Amino acid sequence: MRPDPLLGSLSTLRGAKRVMIATRVGLFKRKTSIEELVRGHLDRLEVSPFWFRSALDAIRYCEQGEYFQPVFSLAGPAPARSVVALMNLEPFVRREIDWTVSPSESPFWVGSIGNLQDDLFDATAKRFLELYWSDQNPSIRPDLEAALRVMARTLEEALSDEAAAPLDEAGWRDLWALGSAGYVWRVAESFVQTTDLNRRADLSREVEAVVASAPSPDASDDHILGWGAGECVRRELLFGSGSPGGWAAGGEFLRRGFRFVIRQLVPEDAIFLRKEGWYAFSFGVALYEVDECLAKRPAWSSRHTKPLATRSQLLR
């Protein structure tokens, strides 16, 4: 059968058909898979493809709400939520991550394993002494001293509730020194990190969650410093995860730091309350974390609305 002259030749019809099919196919734009997006993300971070499966495992666990399932990562064994923070994978997680849950509630992260980082410990201890006994001691600031007074009041109330013998002036001076030392120890740790990895990425998010839960959102930073540090300690955030050694041995690194600081600051013949001393030292470490969090607050205060938007953009 010959085509109608008004419609053109058979070759013209075949060409039009091909154009129509191509146009229809073009309407259905192929979506990029999560796996491809994660591969590209790790490539941009210059992370070896070897860790691709670990990234997917961490994402999957977080989507299931199993934040503290162990995942072996480029920073060693760590909870899934920590791996997501370490590799900046949150935009790929298809649910909001709850950063208010402390890792201390998980049975997976007790004790310590792995390399004890002796060389890094010696370097940290050396840097601590240089900072603590210098005119540039970073903890000597009016706002930090006000926060340490919050620590002192908390300990005073705890000791009175336990009907313990009241501390003398020297005892309070030792606890105050340990609080200050916790802050300086964390500063010293930051000077000896030997990797570009931000091992404190997940801890920073947990501290952000604490600060965001402040009873008075409009409170001044000076007020939040003391309250936030005390709340971080009360929630038992695992500050050792941000120390050299990470989740594997960071806890022991921090405890060794505490013992080192005691030998340096507390007289051998002093009556020393170890439980209260550890609280004071931990408060100082927490104070550093809250102080850093507040310094960059404008950058994260609206972050909770960003992951889903970023994800939707990535999947276009």
LOBA-54504 format. One record per residue (C-alpha): residue number from 1; x, y, z; chain. Coordinates in steps of 0.001 Angstrom, whole numbers. Layout:
+-----+---------+---------+---------+-------+
:  nr :      xx :      yy :      zz : kette :
+-----+---------+---------+---------+-------+
: NUM :       X :       Y :       Z :     A :
...
+-----+---------+---------+---------+-------+
//
This chain:
+-----+---------+---------+---------+-------+
:  nr :      xx :      yy :      zz : kette :
+-----+---------+---------+---------+-------+
:   1 :       0 :       0 :       0 :     A :
:   2 :    1341 :    3412 :    -971 :     A :
:   3 :    1382 :    6153 :    1651 :     A :
:   4 :    -790 :    9194 :    1375 :     A :
:   5 :    1215 :   11954 :    -377 :     A :
:   6 :     146 :   14366 :    2314 :     A :
:   7 :    1850 :   12225 :    4948 :     A :
:   8 :    5132 :   11829 :    3092 :     A :
:   9 :    7154 :    8760 :    2202 :     A :
:  10 :    7592 :    5551 :    4190 :     A :
:  11 :   11131 :    6636 :    5172 :     A :
:  12 :    9733 :    9877 :    6542 :     A :
:  13 :    7209 :    7933 :    8628 :     A :
:  14 :    9906 :    5634 :    9965 :     A :
:  15 :   12020 :    8650 :   10911 :     A :
:  16 :    9109 :   10293 :   12669 :     A :
:  17 :    8441 :    7060 :   14560 :     A :
:  18 :   12039 :    6948 :   15747 :     A :
:  19 :   11847 :   10573 :   16898 :     A :
:  20 :    8604 :    9830 :   18767 :     A :
:  21 :   10117 :    6810 :   20516 :     A :
:  22 :   13249 :    8793 :   21450 :     A :
:  23 :   11084 :   11601 :   22804 :     A :
:  24 :    9055 :    9181 :   24912 :     A :
:  25 :   12189 :    7553 :   26290 :     A :
:  26 :   13562 :   10979 :   27169 :     A :
:  27 :   10547 :   11600 :   29412 :     A :
:  28 :   11676 :    8852 :   31775 :     A :
:  29 :   14948 :   10125 :   33191 :     A :
:  30 :   16941 :    7387 :   34905 :     A :
:  31 :   17383 :    7919 :   38637 :     A :
:  32 :   20799 :    7527 :   40144 :     A :
:  33 :   20954 :    4692 :   42686 :     A :
:  34 :   22077 :    5199 :   46269 :     A :
:  35 :   25019 :    2888 :   45620 :     A :
:  36 :   26234 :    5062 :   42764 :     A :
:  37 :   25802 :    8216 :   44831 :     A :
:  38 :   27744 :    6754 :   47750 :     A :
:  39 :   30533 :    5585 :   45430 :     A :
:  40 :   30807 :    9081 :   43969 :     A :
:  41 :   30716 :   10619 :   47445 :     A :
:  42 :   33561 :    8415 :   48709 :     A :
:  43 :   35538 :    9154 :   45569 :     A :
:  44 :   35203 :   12901 :   46190 :     A :
:  45 :   36406 :   12365 :   49747 :     A :
:  46 :   39323 :   10352 :   48351 :     A :
:  47 :   38272 :    7368 :   50471 :     A :
:  48 :   39324 :    3987 :   49118 :     A :
:  49 :   36548 :    1926 :   47416 :     A :
:  50 :   37511 :    -780 :   49916 :     A :
:  51 :   35261 :     991 :   52456 :     A :
:  52 :   32239 :    1158 :   50161 :     A :
:  53 :   30537 :   -1863 :   51767 :     A :
:  54 :   31162 :    -456 :   55249 :     A :
:  55 :   29489 :    2801 :   54207 :     A :
:  56 :   26414 :     938 :   52948 :     A :
:  57 :   26274 :   -1162 :   56128 :     A :
:  58 :   26426 :    1966 :   58297 :     A :
:  59 :   23640 :    3607 :   56283 :     A :
:  60 :   21469 :     485 :   56524 :     A :
:  61 :   21919 :     126 :   60277 :     A :
:  62 :   21057 :    3805 :   60850 :     A :
:  63 :   17943 :    3489 :   58697 :     A :
:  64 :   16902 :     603 :   60937 :     A :
:  65 :   17598 :    2628 :   64074 :     A :
:  66 :   20444 :     277 :   65070 :     A :
:  67 :   22908 :    3098 :   65564 :     A :
:  68 :   25469 :    1179 :   67584 :     A :
:  69 :   25848 :   -1936 :   65504 :     A :
:  70 :   29596 :   -2388 :   64980 :     A :
:  71 :   30980 :   -1543 :   61558 :     A :
:  72 :   34639 :   -1832 :   60612 :     A :
:  73 :   35674 :    1475 :   59070 :     A :
:  74 :   38771 :    3336 :   57970 :     A :
:  75 :   39015 :    4584 :   61566 :     A :
:  76 :   38798 :    1063 :   62985 :     A :
:  77 :   35759 :    -611 :   64557 :     A :
:  78 :   33041 :    1916 :   65351 :     A :
:  79 :   29261 :    2172 :   65758 :     A :
:  80 :   27271 :    2597 :   62550 :     A :
:  81 :   26242 :    6128 :   63542 :     A :
:  82 :   29881 :    7082 :   64054 :     A :
:  83 :   30781 :    5790 :   60584 :     A :
:  84 :   27958 :    7829 :   59048 :     A :
:  85 :   29306 :   10963 :   60731 :     A :
:  86 :   32924 :   10141 :   59921 :     A :
:  87 :   32200 :    9714 :   56187 :     A :
:  88 :   29526 :   12441 :   56081 :     A :
:  89 :   26909 :    9927 :   54906 :     A :
:  90 :   23871 :   11431 :   56611 :     A :
:  91 :   22350 :   12816 :   53373 :     A :
:  92 :   22038 :    9217 :   52145 :     A :
:  93 :   20173 :    7919 :   55219 :     A :
:  94 :   16432 :    7659 :   54571 :     A :
:  95 :   15370 :    8634 :   58078 :     A :
:  96 :   16378 :   11259 :   60609 :     A :
:  97 :   19179 :   10102 :   62893 :     A :
:  98 :   18613 :   10522 :   66615 :     A :
:  99 :   21771 :   12054 :   68039 :     A :
: 100 :   20322 :   12386 :   71548 :     A :
: 101 :   20885 :    8694 :   72364 :     A :
: 102 :   24214 :    8213 :   74114 :     A :
: 103 :   26510 :    5403 :   72943 :     A :
: 104 :   26977 :    4551 :   76613 :     A :
: 105 :   23520 :    2940 :   76447 :     A :
: 106 :   24851 :     355 :   73992 :     A :
: 107 :   26376 :   -2928 :   75201 :     A :
: 108 :   28851 :   -2958 :   72305 :     A :
: 109 :   31205 :    -252 :   73483 :     A :
: 110 :   32696 :   -1236 :   76819 :     A :
: 111 :   36336 :   -1817 :   77695 :     A :
: 112 :   39127 :   -1067 :   75277 :     A :
: 113 :   40994 :   -2892 :   72541 :     A :
: 114 :   43630 :   -2087 :   69978 :     A :
: 115 :   46744 :      45 :   69849 :     A :
: 116 :   47192 :    2206 :   72950 :     A :
: 117 :   48864 :    4969 :   70910 :     A :
: 118 :   51880 :    5373 :   73231 :     A :
: 119 :   53700 :    7835 :   70967 :     A :
: 120 :   50627 :   10042 :   70643 :     A :
: 121 :   50035 :    9846 :   74383 :     A :
: 122 :   53557 :   11038 :   75161 :     A :
: 123 :   53158 :   13908 :   72685 :     A :
: 124 :   49784 :   14856 :   74186 :     A :
: 125 :   51165 :   14784 :   77722 :     A :
: 126 :   54085 :   16992 :   76690 :     A :
: 127 :   51773 :   19470 :   74969 :     A :
: 128 :   49439 :   19473 :   77987 :     A :
: 129 :   52224 :   20491 :   80347 :     A :
: 130 :   53347 :   23237 :   77984 :     A :
: 131 :   49829 :   24665 :   77789 :     A :
: 132 :   48683 :   24196 :   81367 :     A :
: 133 :   51643 :   25882 :   83024 :     A :
: 134 :   51951 :   28697 :   80511 :     A :
: 135 :   50491 :   32181 :   80416 :     A :
: 136 :   48497 :   30969 :   77401 :     A :
: 137 :   46528 :   28338 :   79321 :     A :
: 138 :   43370 :   28146 :   77124 :     A :
: 139 :   41074 :   27454 :   80080 :     A :
: 140 :   41765 :   30849 :   81680 :     A :
: 141 :   38739 :   32736 :   80375 :     A :
: 142 :   35952 :   34376 :   82370 :     A :
: 143 :   33196 :   32360 :   80658 :     A :
: 144 :   35010 :   29047 :   81227 :     A :
: 145 :   35695 :   29920 :   84851 :     A :
: 146 :   31970 :   30641 :   85300 :     A :
: 147 :   31219 :   27207 :   83844 :     A :
: 148 :   33668 :   25581 :   86249 :     A :
: 149 :   31759 :   27209 :   89101 :     A :
: 150 :   28691 :   25307 :   87850 :     A :
: 151 :   30762 :   22124 :   88124 :     A :
: 152 :   31787 :   23025 :   91668 :     A :
: 153 :   28154 :   23611 :   92730 :     A :
: 154 :   27137 :   20256 :   91247 :     A :
: 155 :   29859 :   18451 :   93166 :     A :
: 156 :   29021 :   20336 :   96354 :     A :
: 157 :   25393 :   19227 :   96119 :     A :
: 158 :   26418 :   15633 :   95364 :     A :
: 159 :   28776 :   15495 :   98319 :     A :
: 160 :   26182 :   16964 :  100685 :     A :
: 161 :   23614 :   14382 :   99546 :     A :
: 162 :   26077 :   11586 :  100265 :     A :
: 163 :   26742 :   12954 :  103755 :     A :
: 164 :   30441 :   12896 :  102984 :     A :
: 165 :   32958 :   14852 :  104970 :     A :
: 166 :   33187 :   18382 :  103550 :     A :
: 167 :   36199 :   19078 :  101411 :     A :
: 168 :   38723 :   21571 :  102638 :     A :
: 169 :   39942 :   24447 :  100521 :     A :
: 170 :   42809 :   22389 :   99099 :     A :
: 171 :   40394 :   19649 :   98036 :     A :
: 172 :   38203 :   22090 :   96151 :     A :
: 173 :   41279 :   23611 :   94567 :     A :
: 174 :   42323 :   20169 :   93293 :     A :
: 175 :   38885 :   19514 :   91775 :     A :
: 176 :   38870 :   22910 :   90119 :     A :
: 177 :   42339 :   22195 :   88697 :     A :
: 178 :   41119 :   18874 :   87290 :     A :
: 179 :   38178 :   20565 :   85590 :     A :
: 180 :   40515 :   23070 :   83992 :     A :
: 181 :   42912 :   20270 :   83095 :     A :
: 182 :   40182 :   18318 :   81268 :     A :
: 183 :   39674 :   21277 :   78947 :     A :
: 184 :   43407 :   21717 :   78354 :     A :
: 185 :   43926 :   17977 :   77798 :     A :
: 186 :   41394 :   18053 :   74975 :     A :
: 187 :   43177 :   21029 :   73430 :     A :
: 188 :   46460 :   19123 :   73683 :     A :
: 189 :   44915 :   16110 :   71949 :     A :
: 190 :   43922 :   18293 :   69012 :     A :
: 191 :   47572 :   19229 :   68447 :     A :
: 192 :   48780 :   15658 :   67998 :     A :
: 193 :   46188 :   14168 :   65657 :     A :
: 194 :   48026 :   12466 :   62792 :     A :
: 195 :   45111 :   11957 :   60409 :     A :
: 196 :   42796 :   14128 :   58378 :     A :
: 197 :   39849 :   12105 :   59660 :     A :
: 198 :   37585 :   13964 :   62039 :     A :
: 199 :   37314 :   11297 :   64720 :     A :
: 200 :   35066 :   13564 :   66752 :     A :
: 201 :   32456 :   13982 :   64007 :     A :
: 202 :   29820 :   11857 :   65732 :     A :
: 203 :   30626 :   13205 :   69209 :     A :
: 204 :   30198 :   16723 :   67827 :     A :
: 205 :   26716 :   15822 :   66609 :     A :
: 206 :   25814 :   14400 :   70018 :     A :
: 207 :   26993 :   17602 :   71699 :     A :
: 208 :   24971 :   19648 :   69198 :     A :
: 209 :   21888 :   17651 :   70227 :     A :
: 210 :   22590 :   18484 :   73876 :     A :
: 211 :   23009 :   22198 :   73177 :     A :
: 212 :   19873 :   22231 :   71020 :     A :
: 213 :   17892 :   20806 :   73956 :     A :
: 214 :   18802 :   23691 :   76284 :     A :
: 215 :   15772 :   24679 :   78441 :     A :
: 216 :   16143 :   28281 :   77319 :     A :
: 217 :   16995 :   28383 :   73586 :     A :
: 218 :   17669 :   32113 :   73822 :     A :
: 219 :   20083 :   31740 :   76727 :     A :
: 220 :   23515 :   33281 :   76341 :     A :
: 221 :   26487 :   31155 :   75378 :     A :
: 222 :   28001 :   31827 :   78799 :     A :
: 223 :   24996 :   30197 :   80456 :     A :
: 224 :   24869 :   27257 :   78035 :     A :
: 225 :   28569 :   26488 :   78534 :     A :
: 226 :   28156 :   25319 :   82116 :     A :
: 227 :   24742 :   23742 :   81659 :     A :
: 228 :   25749 :   21970 :   78445 :     A :
: 229 :   28956 :   20514 :   79860 :     A :
: 230 :   27100 :   19172 :   82887 :     A :
: 231 :   24377 :   17707 :   80664 :     A :
: 232 :   26935 :   15982 :   78433 :     A :
: 233 :   28457 :   14310 :   81476 :     A :
: 234 :   25013 :   13412 :   82851 :     A :
: 235 :   24103 :   11747 :   79542 :     A :
: 236 :   27399 :    9846 :   79741 :     A :
: 237 :   28613 :   10739 :   76269 :     A :
: 238 :   31661 :    8669 :   75461 :     A :
: 239 :   34276 :   11388 :   75212 :     A :
: 240 :   37009 :    8811 :   74620 :     A :
: 241 :   35622 :    8156 :   71139 :     A :
: 242 :   37089 :   11516 :   70140 :     A :
: 243 :   40527 :   10821 :   71598 :     A :
: 244 :   43420 :    9255 :   69664 :     A :
: 245 :   42579 :    5589 :   69267 :     A :
: 246 :   38939 :    6349 :   68518 :     A :
: 247 :   36305 :    3830 :   69447 :     A :
: 248 :   38847 :    1038 :   69790 :     A :
: 249 :   41205 :    2558 :   72367 :     A :
: 250 :   40253 :    6224 :   72820 :     A :
: 251 :   38529 :    5551 :   76128 :     A :
: 252 :   41675 :    4112 :   77633 :     A :
: 253 :   43698 :    6992 :   76129 :     A :
: 254 :   41496 :    9476 :   77987 :     A :
: 255 :   41641 :    7509 :   81250 :     A :
: 256 :   45429 :    7418 :   81001 :     A :
: 257 :   45304 :   11172 :   80523 :     A :
: 258 :   43271 :   11491 :   83721 :     A :
: 259 :   45802 :    9449 :   85679 :     A :
: 260 :   48661 :   11486 :   84230 :     A :
: 261 :   46966 :   14756 :   85179 :     A :
: 262 :   46381 :   13556 :   88746 :     A :
: 263 :   50103 :   12823 :   89141 :     A :
: 264 :   50928 :   16311 :   87883 :     A :
: 265 :   48365 :   18373 :   89784 :     A :
: 266 :   47300 :   16555 :   92936 :     A :
: 267 :   49808 :   16273 :   95816 :     A :
: 268 :   50591 :   12680 :   96787 :     A :
: 269 :   49519 :   13233 :  100388 :     A :
: 270 :   46226 :   14922 :   99439 :     A :
: 271 :   42859 :   13398 :  100279 :     A :
: 272 :   41614 :   12697 :   96781 :     A :
: 273 :   38077 :   11680 :   95818 :     A :
: 274 :   38541 :    9691 :   92598 :     A :
: 275 :   34864 :    9628 :   91614 :     A :
: 276 :   34526 :   13393 :   91998 :     A :
: 277 :   37925 :   13900 :   90363 :     A :
: 278 :   36854 :   11936 :   87286 :     A :
: 279 :   33657 :   13979 :   87136 :     A :
: 280 :   35635 :   17225 :   87237 :     A :
: 281 :   38054 :   16058 :   84529 :     A :
: 282 :   35190 :   14802 :   82329 :     A :
: 283 :   33371 :   18105 :   82861 :     A :
: 284 :   36426 :   19924 :   81538 :     A :
: 285 :   36549 :   17694 :   78454 :     A :
: 286 :   32827 :   18270 :   77904 :     A :
: 287 :   33369 :   21994 :   78353 :     A :
: 288 :   35813 :   21960 :   75447 :     A :
: 289 :   33272 :   20132 :   73264 :     A :
: 290 :   30433 :   22537 :   74131 :     A :
: 291 :   32699 :   25553 :   73670 :     A :
: 292 :   33645 :   24375 :   70173 :     A :
: 293 :   29999 :   23594 :   69399 :     A :
: 294 :   28874 :   27089 :   70352 :     A :
: 295 :   31667 :   28641 :   68282 :     A :
: 296 :   30180 :   27129 :   65125 :     A :
: 297 :   26501 :   27180 :   66132 :     A :
: 298 :   25253 :   29275 :   63156 :     A :
: 299 :   26529 :   26537 :   60845 :     A :
: 300 :   24578 :   23684 :   62424 :     A :
: 301 :   21527 :   25227 :   64125 :     A :
: 302 :   19321 :   24623 :   61068 :     A :
: 303 :   21047 :   21432 :   59976 :     A :
: 304 :   18131 :   19144 :   60837 :     A :
: 305 :   16245 :   20405 :   57787 :     A :
: 306 :   19119 :   19857 :   55385 :     A :
: 307 :   19700 :   16076 :   55045 :     A :
: 308 :   16323 :   15328 :   53438 :     A :
: 309 :   16593 :   18286 :   51084 :     A :
: 310 :   20095 :   17299 :   50119 :     A :
: 311 :   18981 :   13746 :   49523 :     A :
: 312 :   16097 :   14796 :   47285 :     A :
: 313 :   18502 :   16908 :   45262 :     A :
: 314 :   20933 :   14032 :   44920 :     A :
: 315 :   18262 :   11649 :   43648 :     A :
: 316 :   17005 :   13891 :   40849 :     A :
+-----+---------+---------+---------+-------+
//
